């Protein structure tokens, strides 16, 4: 290929060039012509010596393309199947145009250089490259010519073809798709909108016909079908329309779907929303899913569904609460199990049928918050305490409840109450070694710290709270190591088997910090003295305070029909051991020997009297051994008074501890907020305190006001001298 300029006989060269590109348009096969030769001809004509034939070549090609387009248009108009013929002719024309544009790359370069030399504002047909010229020619001489002279027959046939597809089922879309796509291809020379021609000449008309079609069909279906059948058809037709849009007009996909939603779903959404209540009442999860899948496409379409579902769940929950009665006082399992079953049922609905929609997850959350914290329907239900007792049940040895059942996803407003009860029960399991396994205990602590247990996560239980649980667990494991070391030194000198646990003050609940006066029996006192000696050698400067109220003993009984072994509290063992001498004893004598108050002695002998191991005289001031005692079991576990009968004092102590913690929390929040703001109005302060405390509990306005007054008295705050209802932080 020579790049030197030379004289060119334009007519002769054009004749050869025209002959070759005619073959290109007739066969649309690149192999029938030599592209390299044609490229050389274009270069020579554009660089002819002494004068370039650049403009002449461009005009000749433009005239050739016009003639070619008109020729192909005539062929299209003669054919019976216009869509198929148009598709084939356009395919030939466009492929040939692409090859011609490649051949004329130097000519296009010259056109662009001329545009650049004439200035940035240069535009118009004089500066169109060959591909744009060819597209404009086809657009003007074929599509728009048919529109002007034959009532837009091509587009009308395409719309009819699509309507037949909707009515009769999927058709062969090859030729229709090619014809529609030509409108898109012919649009890409518009610098402001790459598919403007497609929108103006096809899309707008197509959307109008789509709207008309589905408006009629939607009206007919809602009139002649029940709601279940209507939803089935609506979902099926939506899927079909999406598939059809993908085949025919991908660029209009969203608009077509929007038209369908508007005419079929939005127009009839009230019918679906009204019938949703029936689906909920009948537990028709499949129908609820269909309603959701339709209405989720509508802005705020699922809002009535959310309300109906929440009201239904709350109604069912309250029916469950009312039916439980006072059974939850002794056994929390029915309450927790019922809540678990109800929650699992609707959690399955949300996750499997509503695609884990966050809106439905939120209303499920709110519904169970309302149920769990409802104290009016059943006054015997206290959800935080019930939950803590249930956790205690499943974590105890021989529990028949699966641990995974504890993973209910509810919300408690009084998380701090749960925390107090849970730590108390947790300590009891550790001390009495009644846990199902230490791995389960560690797993529970991990869930409280990291995962969700009834939404008690994040800062709800709090880092400090979880740390205390971990320290409680650590105390037990350290005690086991110390116990082994103690036995190595004192096992031979111990009169009885002896186990202990060293609890860190401050980490354990207040129930494990009782310093009640008590003199242990001689048999136990020897072991205690030996341990004191051992501990002082290991840890100088530490003080031991024995928690006798948390201790238990195993006693062996002889002199009866068989040998028995009793598991009793230390207080009960002390009472029984006083009977070793004479077989009977006055209560005041027991009080003198043990330093226990009379009322405490009576509380502890009650389970022993119920068991029948001792007898009580007429004036209830003396007890004696029952020589005729007999029991079917050899090993007998005697319950302590806290287990045997409701202990309101224990509950009151937890309640008081919670109230005290809440007061301190609110006071700290008030000071922290006031210090940051310097000055703050009463309403703003109350709202911020509620926001701070909400993860743990919902403080009452009265409690907040009383804490504000308390801090004013303590001179942390003062009222603003000139603005009523405003406080100033006192540094």
C-alpha positions as CSV (number, residue, x, y, z in Angstrom):
1,X,0.0,0.0,0.0
2,X,1.5,3.3,-1.2
3,X,1.1,6.5,0.9
4,X,2.5,8.8,-1.8
5,X,0.1,11.4,-3.3
6,X,-0.5,10.9,-7.0
7,X,-2.9,11.9,-9.8
8,X,-6.3,10.0,-9.6
9,X,-9.0,9.5,-12.3
10,X,-11.8,9.9,-9.8
11,X,-14.6,8.6,-12.1
12,X,-12.6,5.5,-13.0
13,X,-11.6,4.7,-9.4
14,X,-15.1,5.4,-8.1
15,X,-16.6,3.1,-10.7
16,X,-14.4,0.2,-9.4
17,X,-15.2,1.2,-5.8
18,X,-18.9,1.4,-6.4
19,X,-18.9,-2.0,-8.1
20,X,-17.2,-3.6,-5.1
21,X,-19.4,-2.0,-2.4
22,X,-22.5,-3.0,-4.4
23,X,-21.4,-6.6,-4.0
24,X,-21.0,-5.9,-0.3
25,X,-24.5,-4.7,0.1
26,X,-26.0,-7.4,-2.0
27,X,-24.3,-10.4,-0.3
28,X,-23.3,-8.9,3.1
29,X,-20.2,-11.2,2.9
30,X,-16.8,-9.6,3.6
31,X,-15.0,-12.3,1.6
32,X,-16.5,-11.2,-1.8
33,X,-14.5,-8.0,-1.9
34,X,-10.9,-7.1,-1.0
35,X,-11.2,-4.7,1.9
36,X,-7.6,-3.7,1.7
37,X,-8.0,-2.7,-2.0
38,X,-11.0,-0.6,-1.1
39,X,-9.2,1.1,1.8
40,X,-6.3,2.0,-0.7
41,X,-8.8,3.5,-3.1
42,X,-10.4,5.7,-0.3
43,X,-6.9,6.9,0.7
44,X,-5.9,7.7,-2.9
45,X,-9.1,9.6,-3.6
46,X,-8.8,11.6,-0.4
47,X,-5.1,12.4,-1.1
48,X,-5.2,12.8,-4.9
49,X,-2.7,15.2,-6.6
50,X,-3.0,18.1,-7.1
51,X,-6.6,18.3,-5.6
52,X,-8.3,15.9,-3.1
53,X,-11.6,14.3,-4.0
54,X,-12.6,14.1,-0.3
55,X,-16.0,16.0,-0.7
56,X,-16.8,14.2,-4.0
57,X,-16.2,10.8,-2.4
58,X,-18.4,11.6,0.6
59,X,-21.3,12.8,-1.6
60,X,-21.0,9.7,-3.9
61,X,-21.1,7.3,-0.9
62,X,-24.1,9.2,0.5
63,X,-26.0,9.0,-2.8
64,X,-25.1,5.3,-3.1
65,X,-26.5,4.6,0.4
66,X,-29.7,6.5,-0.3
67,X,-30.2,4.5,-3.5
68,X,-29.5,1.3,-1.6
69,X,-31.9,2.1,1.2
70,X,-34.7,2.9,-1.3
71,X,-34.0,-0.3,-3.2
72,X,-34.3,-2.3,0.0
73,X,-37.3,-0.4,1.2
74,X,-39.2,-1.4,-2.0
75,X,-38.3,-5.0,-1.3
76,X,-39.7,-4.7,2.2
77,X,-43.0,-3.1,1.1
78,X,-43.6,-5.9,-1.5
79,X,-43.2,-8.8,1.0
80,X,-46.3,-10.2,2.8
81,X,-44.3,-10.7,6.0
82,X,-43.1,-7.2,6.5
83,X,-41.4,-7.8,9.9
84,X,-39.4,-10.7,8.7
85,X,-38.4,-8.9,5.4
86,X,-37.5,-5.7,7.3
87,X,-35.4,-7.7,9.7
88,X,-33.5,-9.5,6.9
89,X,-32.9,-6.3,4.9
90,X,-31.9,-4.3,7.9
91,X,-29.4,-7.0,8.9
92,X,-27.8,-6.9,5.4
93,X,-27.7,-3.1,5.3
94,X,-26.3,-2.7,8.8
95,X,-23.6,-5.3,8.4
96,X,-22.5,-3.9,5.1
97,X,-22.6,-0.3,6.5
98,X,-20.3,-1.4,9.3
99,X,-17.8,-2.9,6.8
100,X,-18.1,0.2,4.6
101,X,-17.4,2.4,7.6
102,X,-14.2,0.4,8.3
103,X,-13.1,0.7,4.7
104,X,-13.7,4.5,4.9
105,X,-11.9,5.0,8.2
106,X,-9.5,7.4,6.5
107,X,-12.4,9.4,5.0
108,X,-13.9,9.5,8.5
109,X,-10.6,10.8,9.8
110,X,-10.6,13.6,7.2
111,X,-14.2,14.5,8.2
112,X,-13.3,14.8,11.9
113,X,-10.2,16.8,11.1
114,X,-12.2,19.2,9.0
115,X,-14.7,19.6,11.9
116,X,-11.8,20.3,14.3
117,X,-10.2,22.8,12.0
118,X,-13.6,24.7,11.6
119,X,-14.0,25.1,15.4
120,X,-15.7,23.4,18.3
121,X,-19.1,24.7,17.3
122,X,-19.1,23.0,13.9
123,X,-21.9,20.5,13.5
124,X,-24.5,19.3,11.0
125,X,-24.5,16.8,8.1
126,X,-21.3,18.1,6.6
127,X,-19.4,16.6,9.6
128,X,-21.2,13.2,9.8
129,X,-19.0,10.1,9.5
130,X,-20.0,7.4,7.1
131,X,-21.7,5.2,9.8
132,X,-23.9,8.2,10.9
133,X,-24.7,9.1,7.3
134,X,-25.8,5.5,6.6
135,X,-28.0,5.3,9.7
136,X,-29.6,8.7,9.0
137,X,-30.4,7.5,5.4
138,X,-32.0,4.3,6.6
139,X,-34.0,6.1,9.2
140,X,-35.3,8.8,6.8
141,X,-35.8,6.6,3.7
142,X,-37.2,3.5,5.3
143,X,-38.7,3.9,8.8
144,X,-39.9,7.5,8.6
145,X,-40.9,7.1,4.9
146,X,-43.2,4.1,5.9
147,X,-44.5,6.2,8.8
148,X,-45.4,9.1,6.5
149,X,-46.8,7.1,3.6
150,X,-48.2,3.9,5.1
151,X,-49.6,5.1,8.6
152,X,-46.6,3.8,10.5
153,X,-47.3,0.3,9.3
154,X,-44.0,-1.2,10.5
155,X,-44.4,-0.1,14.1
156,X,-48.1,-1.0,14.0
157,X,-47.2,-4.5,12.9
158,X,-44.6,-4.8,15.7
159,X,-47.1,-3.7,18.3
160,X,-49.7,-6.2,17.0
161,X,-47.0,-8.9,17.1
162,X,-46.3,-8.1,20.7
163,X,-50.0,-8.1,21.6
164,X,-50.4,-11.5,19.9
165,X,-47.5,-12.7,22.0
166,X,-49.3,-11.5,25.2
167,X,-52.6,-13.1,24.2
168,X,-51.5,-16.3,22.6
169,X,-48.2,-17.1,24.3
170,X,-44.6,-16.8,23.5
171,X,-43.8,-16.5,19.7
172,X,-40.6,-16.7,17.7
173,X,-39.1,-13.3,18.6
174,X,-36.0,-13.4,16.3
175,X,-37.2,-11.0,13.5
176,X,-39.4,-8.8,15.8
177,X,-36.5,-8.4,18.2
178,X,-34.1,-7.5,15.3
179,X,-36.6,-4.9,13.9
180,X,-37.1,-3.3,17.4
181,X,-33.4,-3.3,18.0
182,X,-32.8,-1.4,14.8
183,X,-34.6,1.6,16.4
184,X,-32.1,1.5,19.2
185,X,-29.1,1.3,16.8
186,X,-30.4,4.2,14.7
187,X,-30.6,6.3,17.8
188,X,-27.0,6.3,18.9
189,X,-26.0,9.4,16.8
190,X,-27.9,11.6,19.2
191,X,-25.4,13.2,21.6
192,X,-28.1,14.2,24.1
193,X,-30.1,10.9,24.3
194,X,-28.5,7.8,22.9
195,X,-32.0,6.2,22.4
196,X,-34.1,9.2,21.5
197,X,-35.2,7.9,18.1
198,X,-36.2,4.5,19.8
199,X,-38.2,6.4,22.4
200,X,-40.0,8.7,20.0
201,X,-40.8,6.2,17.2
202,X,-41.4,3.0,19.2
203,X,-41.3,3.1,23.0
204,X,-44.0,5.7,23.6
205,X,-46.4,3.9,21.3
206,X,-45.5,0.5,22.8
207,X,-46.1,1.8,26.4
208,X,-49.5,3.2,25.4
209,X,-50.6,-0.1,23.9
210,X,-49.2,-2.0,27.0
211,X,-51.2,0.3,29.3
212,X,-54.4,-0.2,27.3
213,X,-54.0,-4.0,27.2
214,X,-53.4,-4.5,30.9
215,X,-55.9,-1.9,32.0
216,X,-58.6,-4.0,30.2
217,X,-57.2,-7.4,31.4
218,X,-56.9,-6.2,35.0
219,X,-60.4,-4.9,35.1
220,X,-61.8,-8.2,33.6
221,X,-59.8,-10.4,36.0
222,X,-60.7,-8.6,39.2
223,X,-64.4,-8.8,38.2
224,X,-64.6,-12.4,37.1
225,X,-62.1,-14.1,39.5
226,X,-61.7,-14.6,43.2
227,X,-58.8,-12.9,44.9
228,X,-56.7,-16.0,45.0
229,X,-57.0,-16.7,41.3
230,X,-56.5,-13.0,40.5
231,X,-53.2,-13.0,42.4
232,X,-52.1,-16.2,40.7
233,X,-52.7,-14.7,37.2
234,X,-51.2,-11.3,38.2
235,X,-48.0,-12.9,39.3
236,X,-47.8,-15.2,36.3
237,X,-48.5,-12.3,33.9
238,X,-45.9,-10.2,35.6
239,X,-43.2,-12.9,35.1
240,X,-44.2,-13.3,31.5
241,X,-44.1,-9.6,30.9
242,X,-40.6,-9.4,32.4
243,X,-39.5,-12.2,30.1
244,X,-41.1,-10.6,27.1
245,X,-39.5,-7.2,27.9
246,X,-36.1,-9.0,28.0
247,X,-36.7,-10.5,24.6
248,X,-38.1,-7.5,22.7
249,X,-37.2,-4.3,24.4
250,X,-34.5,-4.5,27.1
251,X,-34.1,-0.7,27.1
252,X,-37.8,-0.3,28.2
253,X,-37.8,-3.1,30.8
254,X,-38.4,-0.9,33.8
255,X,-41.0,1.2,32.1
256,X,-42.9,-1.8,30.9
257,X,-42.9,-3.3,34.4
258,X,-44.0,0.0,35.8
259,X,-47.0,0.2,33.4
260,X,-48.0,-3.3,34.4
261,X,-47.7,-2.6,38.1
262,X,-49.8,0.6,37.7
263,X,-52.6,-0.9,35.7
264,X,-52.9,-4.3,37.4
265,X,-51.5,-4.0,40.9
266,X,-51.9,-0.4,42.0
267,X,-55.4,-0.2,40.5
268,X,-56.5,-3.3,42.5
269,X,-54.3,-3.1,45.6
270,X,-57.2,-2.3,47.9
271,X,-58.9,-5.6,47.1
272,X,-55.7,-7.5,47.9
273,X,-55.1,-5.5,51.1
274,X,-58.6,-6.1,52.3
275,X,-58.4,-9.8,51.7
276,X,-55.1,-10.1,53.5
277,X,-56.8,-10.2,56.8
278,X,-58.6,-13.4,55.8
279,X,-55.3,-15.0,54.8
280,X,-53.8,-14.1,58.1
281,X,-56.7,-15.4,60.1
282,X,-56.6,-18.7,58.1
283,X,-52.8,-19.0,58.3
284,X,-52.7,-19.1,54.5
285,X,-49.0,-18.5,54.2
286,X,-48.9,-19.2,50.5
287,X,-51.7,-16.6,49.8
288,X,-50.0,-14.1,52.1
289,X,-46.8,-14.6,50.1
290,X,-48.6,-13.9,46.8
291,X,-50.1,-10.7,48.3
292,X,-46.7,-9.6,49.5
293,X,-45.0,-10.3,46.2
294,X,-47.5,-8.1,44.4
295,X,-47.9,-5.3,46.9
296,X,-44.2,-5.0,47.7
297,X,-43.9,-3.6,44.2
298,X,-46.1,-0.7,45.1
299,X,-44.9,2.3,47.1
300,X,-46.2,1.8,50.7
301,X,-48.3,-1.1,49.4
302,X,-47.4,-3.4,52.2
303,X,-48.1,-0.9,55.0
304,X,-51.7,-2.2,55.6
305,X,-50.3,-5.7,55.6
306,X,-47.8,-4.8,58.3
307,X,-50.6,-3.4,60.5
308,X,-52.9,-6.4,60.0
309,X,-50.2,-9.0,60.7
310,X,-49.0,-7.1,63.8
311,X,-52.5,-6.8,65.3
312,X,-53.1,-10.5,64.6
313,X,-49.9,-11.6,66.3
314,X,-50.5,-9.4,69.3
315,X,-54.1,-10.8,69.6
316,X,-52.8,-14.4,69.5
317,X,-50.1,-13.6,72.0
318,X,-52.5,-12.1,74.5
319,X,-54.8,-15.1,74.1
320,X,-51.9,-17.3,75.1
321,X,-51.0,-15.1,78.1
322,X,-54.6,-15.1,79.3
323,X,-54.8,-18.9,79.0
324,X,-51.7,-19.5,81.1
325,X,-53.1,-18.2,84.3
326,X,-51.0,-18.6,87.4
327,X,-49.1,-21.7,86.2
328,X,-46.1,-19.5,85.3
329,X,-45.4,-18.8,89.0
330,X,-43.9,-22.2,89.5
331,X,-43.0,-23.2,85.9
332,X,-41.9,-20.7,83.3
333,X,-41.6,-23.3,80.6
334,X,-45.3,-23.1,79.3
335,X,-44.9,-19.3,78.9
336,X,-41.5,-19.4,77.1
337,X,-42.5,-22.4,75.0
338,X,-45.7,-20.8,73.9
339,X,-43.9,-17.6,73.0
340,X,-41.2,-19.6,71.2
341,X,-43.8,-21.5,69.1
342,X,-45.7,-18.4,68.2
343,X,-42.5,-16.5,67.3
344,X,-41.1,-19.5,65.3
345,X,-44.3,-19.7,63.4
346,X,-44.3,-16.1,62.2
347,X,-40.5,-15.9,61.9
348,X,-40.8,-18.7,59.4
349,X,-43.5,-16.7,57.6
350,X,-41.2,-13.6,57.4
351,X,-38.0,-15.5,56.4
352,X,-39.5,-18.0,54.0
353,X,-42.5,-16.2,52.5
354,X,-41.7,-12.5,52.9
355,X,-38.0,-12.8,51.8
356,X,-36.8,-11.6,55.2
357,X,-38.3,-8.2,54.5
358,X,-36.9,-5.8,57.2
359,X,-40.3,-4.1,57.5
360,X,-42.0,-7.4,58.5
361,X,-39.0,-8.3,60.8
362,X,-39.6,-4.9,62.5
363,X,-43.3,-5.4,63.1
364,X,-42.6,-9.0,64.3
365,X,-40.1,-7.4,66.7
366,X,-42.7,-4.8,67.8
367,X,-45.5,-7.3,68.2
368,X,-43.5,-9.6,70.5
369,X,-42.2,-6.6,72.4
370,X,-45.8,-5.7,73.1
371,X,-46.8,-9.2,74.0
372,X,-43.7,-9.9,76.2
373,X,-44.1,-6.7,78.2
374,X,-47.9,-6.9,78.6
375,X,-48.6,-7.1,82.4
376,X,-52.3,-6.3,82.1
377,X,-53.5,-9.5,80.4
378,X,-51.9,-11.8,83.0
379,X,-50.6,-10.2,86.2
380,X,-48.7,-13.4,87.0
381,X,-46.3,-13.1,84.0
382,X,-43.1,-11.2,84.6
383,X,-41.2,-11.9,81.3
384,X,-37.7,-11.1,82.5
385,X,-38.0,-13.3,85.6
386,X,-39.7,-16.0,83.6
387,X,-37.0,-16.0,81.0
388,X,-34.2,-16.1,83.6
389,X,-35.9,-19.1,85.3
390,X,-36.3,-20.8,81.9
391,X,-32.7,-20.4,81.1
392,X,-31.9,-21.8,84.6
393,X,-34.1,-24.8,83.8
394,X,-32.5,-25.6,80.4
395,X,-28.9,-25.2,81.8
396,X,-29.5,-27.5,84.7
397,X,-28.4,-31.1,84.6
398,X,-31.1,-33.6,83.5
399,X,-33.1,-30.9,81.7
400,X,-35.5,-32.2,79.1
401,X,-35.5,-28.9,77.3
402,X,-33.2,-28.3,74.3
403,X,-30.7,-25.5,74.7
404,X,-31.6,-24.1,71.3
405,X,-35.0,-23.3,72.5
406,X,-33.5,-20.4,74.4
407,X,-32.7,-18.7,71.2
408,X,-36.0,-16.9,70.9
409,X,-35.9,-13.6,69.2
410,X,-38.0,-11.3,71.4
411,X,-37.5,-8.0,73.0
412,X,-37.7,-7.2,76.7
413,X,-37.9,-3.7,77.9
414,X,-36.8,-4.7,81.4
415,X,-33.5,-6.2,80.4
416,X,-31.9,-5.2,83.7
417,X,-34.4,-7.4,85.6
418,X,-33.5,-10.4,83.4
419,X,-29.8,-9.7,84.2
420,X,-30.4,-9.7,87.9
421,X,-32.4,-13.0,87.9
422,X,-30.1,-14.7,85.4
423,X,-26.9,-13.9,87.4
424,X,-28.6,-15.2,90.6
425,X,-29.6,-18.5,88.9
426,X,-26.3,-18.8,87.2
427,X,-24.5,-18.5,90.5
428,X,-26.7,-21.2,92.0
429,X,-26.0,-23.6,89.2
430,X,-22.2,-23.0,89.6
431,X,-22.3,-23.5,93.4
432,X,-24.5,-26.6,93.3
433,X,-22.8,-28.0,90.2
434,X,-26.1,-28.5,88.6
435,X,-25.2,-27.2,85.1
436,X,-25.9,-29.5,82.2
437,X,-22.3,-28.8,81.2
438,X,-19.8,-26.0,81.6
439,X,-19.6,-25.7,77.8
440,X,-23.2,-24.7,77.8
441,X,-22.6,-22.1,80.4
442,X,-19.7,-20.7,78.5
443,X,-21.8,-20.7,75.3
444,X,-24.6,-18.8,77.1
445,X,-22.2,-16.1,78.3
446,X,-20.8,-15.9,74.7
447,X,-24.4,-15.4,73.4
448,X,-25.0,-12.7,75.9
449,X,-21.8,-11.0,74.9
450,X,-21.8,-11.4,71.1
451,X,-25.0,-12.8,69.7
452,X,-28.8,-12.2,70.3
453,X,-30.6,-13.7,73.2
454,X,-34.0,-12.2,73.3
455,X,-32.4,-9.0,71.8
456,X,-30.3,-8.6,75.0
457,X,-27.2,-7.8,72.9
458,X,-24.9,-4.9,72.3
459,X,-24.7,-2.7,75.4
460,X,-28.0,-4.1,76.8
461,X,-26.6,-6.6,79.3
462,X,-23.5,-4.5,79.2
463,X,-19.8,-5.3,79.1
464,X,-19.5,-5.1,82.9
465,X,-22.4,-7.5,83.4
466,X,-21.0,-10.1,81.1
467,X,-17.5,-9.6,82.6
468,X,-19.0,-10.4,86.0
469,X,-20.5,-13.6,84.7
470,X,-17.1,-14.5,83.3
471,X,-15.5,-13.8,86.6
472,X,-18.0,-16.0,88.4
473,X,-17.2,-18.8,86.0
474,X,-13.5,-18.2,86.5
475,X,-13.9,-18.3,90.3
476,X,-15.3,-21.8,90.1
477,X,-12.5,-23.1,87.8
478,X,-9.8,-21.5,90.0
479,X,-11.5,-23.1,93.1
480,X,-11.3,-26.5,91.5
481,X,-7.6,-26.2,91.0
482,X,-7.1,-24.9,94.6
483,X,-9.3,-27.8,95.9
484,X,-6.9,-30.3,94.3
485,X,-3.9,-28.6,95.9
486,X,-5.7,-28.5,99.3
487,X,-6.4,-32.3,99.2
488,X,-2.8,-33.0,98.4
489,X,-1.8,-31.4,101.7
490,X,-4.7,-32.2,104.0
491,X,-6.6,-35.2,102.6
492,X,-5.2,-37.7,105.2
493,X,-6.1,-35.4,108.1
494,X,-9.7,-34.5,107.0
495,X,-12.4,-36.0,109.1
496,X,-15.0,-35.6,106.3
497,X,-15.0,-35.1,102.6
498,X,-14.8,-31.3,102.1
499,X,-15.3,-29.1,99.0
500,X,-15.2,-25.4,98.7
501,X,-15.5,-22.5,96.2
502,X,-13.8,-19.2,96.6
503,X,-16.0,-16.4,95.3
504,X,-14.7,-12.9,94.5
505,X,-16.7,-10.2,96.4
506,X,-18.3,-7.8,94.0
507,X,-18.6,-10.3,91.1
508,X,-21.4,-12.3,92.6
509,X,-25.0,-11.2,93.3
510,X,-25.9,-9.9,96.7
511,X,-27.5,-13.3,97.6
512,X,-23.9,-14.7,97.7
513,X,-22.7,-12.0,100.0
514,X,-24.8,-12.8,103.1
515,X,-22.8,-12.6,106.3
516,X,-25.4,-14.2,108.6
517,X,-24.1,-15.2,112.1
518,X,-23.8,-19.0,112.4
519,X,-21.8,-21.5,114.3
520,X,-21.2,-24.6,112.1
521,X,-21.3,-28.1,113.7
522,X,-18.1,-29.5,115.1
523,X,-17.7,-32.0,112.3
524,X,-17.7,-29.2,109.7
525,X,-15.8,-26.7,111.9
526,X,-12.6,-28.9,111.8
527,X,-12.5,-28.9,108.0
528,X,-13.1,-25.1,108.0
529,X,-10.2,-24.5,110.3
530,X,-7.9,-26.6,108.2
531,X,-8.8,-24.8,105.1
532,X,-8.3,-21.4,106.8
533,X,-4.7,-22.5,107.7
534,X,-4.1,-23.6,104.1
535,X,-5.6,-20.4,102.5
536,X,-3.6,-18.0,104.7
537,X,-0.4,-19.7,103.6
538,X,-1.4,-19.4,100.0
539,X,-2.8,-15.8,100.2
540,X,-1.7,-13.5,102.9
541,X,-3.8,-10.5,103.7
542,X,-7.1,-11.8,102.2
543,X,-10.2,-12.2,104.3
544,X,-12.6,-15.2,104.0
545,X,-16.3,-14.8,104.8
546,X,-18.2,-18.1,104.8
547,X,-21.5,-18.2,103.0
548,X,-23.3,-20.9,105.0
549,X,-26.6,-20.0,103.4
550,X,-25.3,-21.2,100.0
551,X,-23.6,-24.4,101.4
552,X,-24.9,-28.0,101.4
553,X,-24.0,-31.2,103.1
554,X,-24.4,-34.9,102.6
555,X,-25.4,-36.8,105.8
556,X,-25.5,-40.6,106.3
557,X,-28.3,-41.9,108.5
558,X,-28.1,-45.1,110.5
559,X,-30.5,-46.9,112.8
560,X,-33.4,-47.1,110.4
561,X,-34.8,-49.9,108.2
562,X,-31.9,-49.1,105.8
563,X,-29.0,-46.8,105.5
564,X,-30.0,-43.4,104.0
565,X,-28.0,-40.5,102.6
566,X,-29.5,-37.0,102.8
567,X,-28.5,-34.0,100.7
568,X,-29.4,-31.0,102.9
569,X,-28.4,-27.4,103.4
570,X,-25.7,-26.6,106.1
571,X,-28.4,-25.1,108.3
572,X,-30.5,-28.3,108.0
573,X,-27.4,-30.5,108.7
574,X,-26.6,-28.5,111.8
575,X,-30.1,-29.0,113.1
576,X,-30.0,-32.8,112.4
577,X,-26.6,-33.2,114.0
578,X,-27.9,-31.7,117.3
579,X,-30.2,-34.7,117.5
580,X,-27.3,-37.1,117.6
581,X,-27.0,-37.0,121.4
582,X,-30.6,-37.5,122.7
583,X,-32.8,-37.9,119.7
584,X,-34.8,-34.8,120.6
585,X,-34.1,-31.1,121.3
586,X,-35.8,-27.8,122.0
587,X,-35.7,-25.1,119.3
588,X,-34.2,-22.6,121.7
589,X,-31.3,-25.1,122.4
590,X,-30.7,-25.3,118.6
591,X,-30.6,-21.5,118.5
592,X,-28.1,-21.4,121.3
593,X,-25.8,-23.9,119.6
594,X,-26.0,-22.6,116.1
595,X,-26.8,-18.9,116.7
596,X,-29.6,-19.2,114.1
597,X,-32.7,-17.2,114.9
598,X,-35.9,-19.2,115.8
599,X,-37.7,-18.1,112.6
600,X,-34.8,-19.3,110.4
601,X,-34.8,-22.7,112.3
602,X,-38.5,-23.1,111.7
603,X,-38.1,-22.4,108.0
604,X,-35.3,-25.0,107.7
605,X,-37.0,-27.8,109.6
606,X,-40.2,-27.5,107.5
607,X,-38.9,-29.6,104.6
608,X,-37.5,-32.2,107.1
609,X,-41.0,-32.4,108.8
610,X,-42.6,-32.9,105.4
611,X,-40.1,-35.6,104.6
612,X,-40.9,-37.3,107.9
613,X,-37.3,-37.6,109.1
614,X,-38.2,-35.6,112.3
615,X,-41.3,-35.1,114.3
616,X,-42.6,-32.0,116.1
617,X,-44.3,-31.9,119.5
618,X,-47.6,-30.3,120.2
619,X,-46.4,-26.8,121.2
620,X,-44.1,-26.8,118.1
621,X,-41.1,-26.0,120.3
622,X,-39.4,-29.4,120.2
623,X,-38.3,-31.8,117.5
624,X,-37.3,-35.4,117.7
625,X,-36.1,-38.2,115.4
626,X,-38.8,-40.3,113.8
627,X,-37.7,-43.8,114.6
628,X,-40.2,-45.2,112.1
629,X,-38.9,-43.2,109.2
630,X,-38.8,-45.1,105.9
631,X,-38.4,-44.0,102.3
632,X,-38.3,-45.8,99.0
633,X,-35.1,-44.1,98.0
634,X,-31.7,-44.4,99.6
635,X,-30.4,-41.1,98.4
636,X,-32.7,-38.3,99.3
637,X,-32.4,-34.6,98.2
638,X,-34.1,-32.4,100.8
639,X,-35.1,-29.1,99.2
640,X,-34.2,-25.9,100.7
641,X,-36.9,-23.5,101.8
642,X,-36.3,-21.2,98.7
643,X,-37.2,-24.1,96.4
644,X,-40.0,-25.6,98.6
645,X,-42.1,-22.5,98.7
646,X,-42.3,-19.1,97.0
647,X,-39.8,-16.6,98.4
648,X,-41.3,-13.2,98.0
649,X,-38.4,-11.7,100.0
650,X,-36.0,-13.0,97.4
651,X,-38.0,-11.4,94.6
652,X,-38.3,-8.2,96.5
653,X,-34.5,-8.1,97.0
654,X,-34.0,-8.4,93.3
655,X,-36.6,-5.8,92.6
656,X,-35.0,-3.4,95.1
657,X,-31.5,-4.0,93.6
658,X,-32.9,-3.3,90.1
659,X,-34.6,-0.1,91.3
660,X,-31.4,1.1,93.0
661,X,-29.4,0.4,89.8
662,X,-31.9,2.2,87.7
663,X,-31.7,5.3,89.9
664,X,-27.9,5.3,89.8
665,X,-28.0,4.8,86.0
666,X,-30.5,7.7,85.5
667,X,-28.5,10.0,87.8
668,X,-25.3,9.2,85.9
669,X,-27.1,9.9,82.6
670,X,-28.4,13.2,83.8
671,X,-25.0,14.4,84.9
672,X,-23.3,13.2,81.7
673,X,-25.9,14.9,79.5
674,X,-26.0,18.1,81.5
675,X,-22.2,18.3,81.6
676,X,-22.1,18.0,77.8
677,X,-24.9,20.5,77.1
678,X,-24.2,23.0,80.0
679,X,-27.8,24.2,79.7
680,X,-30.7,22.0,78.6
681,X,-34.5,22.2,78.7
682,X,-36.6,19.7,80.8
683,X,-38.2,18.1,77.8
684,X,-34.9,17.6,76.0
685,X,-33.3,16.2,79.1
686,X,-36.1,13.7,79.6
687,X,-36.0,12.5,76.0
688,X,-32.2,12.0,76.0
689,X,-32.4,10.0,79.3
690,X,-35.1,7.8,77.8
691,X,-33.0,7.3,74.7
692,X,-29.9,6.4,76.8
693,X,-31.8,4.0,79.0
694,X,-34.1,2.4,76.4
695,X,-31.7,-0.6,75.6
696,X,-31.9,-1.7,79.3
697,X,-35.3,-0.4,80.6
698,X,-37.9,2.2,79.9
699,X,-37.7,4.7,82.7
700,X,-40.9,6.4,83.9
701,X,-41.3,10.2,83.7
702,X,-41.9,10.3,87.5
703,X,-38.6,8.5,88.2
704,X,-36.7,10.8,86.0
705,X,-38.2,13.9,87.6
706,X,-37.4,12.5,91.1
707,X,-33.8,11.9,90.1
708,X,-33.5,15.5,88.7
709,X,-34.8,16.9,92.0
710,X,-32.3,14.7,93.8
711,X,-29.4,16.0,91.8
712,X,-30.6,19.6,92.3
713,X,-30.5,18.9,96.1
714,X,-27.0,17.5,95.7
715,X,-26.1,20.6,93.8
716,X,-25.1,18.9,90.5
717,X,-27.9,20.9,88.7
718,X,-29.7,24.1,89.3
719,X,-32.7,25.7,87.7
720,X,-32.2,28.5,85.2
721,X,-32.8,31.8,86.9
722,X,-34.8,33.4,84.0
723,X,-36.0,30.5,81.8
724,X,-38.6,28.2,83.2
725,X,-38.2,24.5,82.6
726,X,-34.4,24.8,82.0
727,X,-31.5,23.4,83.9
728,X,-27.9,24.5,84.3
729,X,-25.0,22.1,85.0
730,X,-23.1,23.0,88.2
731,X,-19.4,22.3,87.7
